[in-house]
Amino acid sequence: MTDTKAVAARLTARLDELTAEIARLDGETTQPLSPKFSDQANDLEDLATNESLEARHKAEVEQIRAALHRIEDGRYGVCDNCGADIAPARLEALPGATRCINCAA
Ligand SMILES: [Zn+2]
């Protein structure tokens, strides 16, 4: 049996972290490029890194929101496909997992 209260607390904390991080990245992305041409390549590289990081964070936010929904519904940690319990280690690695390891493949 999964301790969903602890999981929800952990996911909510992670959600706050991600939201703050996305806001920070957004702030950096809107900064103008360096006036010095030699710095602009670096700036653009940083931008690309920030954007892919932000996209990953947003994907994780979606997963966490879905997981919190499932916790509310009492469906968290139960495989959508076969109804078996999803292994805790799998949920640890993938909080948004909706299928057990056997059905995921
Ligand atoms: Zn399954």
Residues whose N, C-alpha, C, O or C-beta is under 5 A from the ligand:
A	BS01	ZN	C79 N81 C82 G83 A84 C100 C103
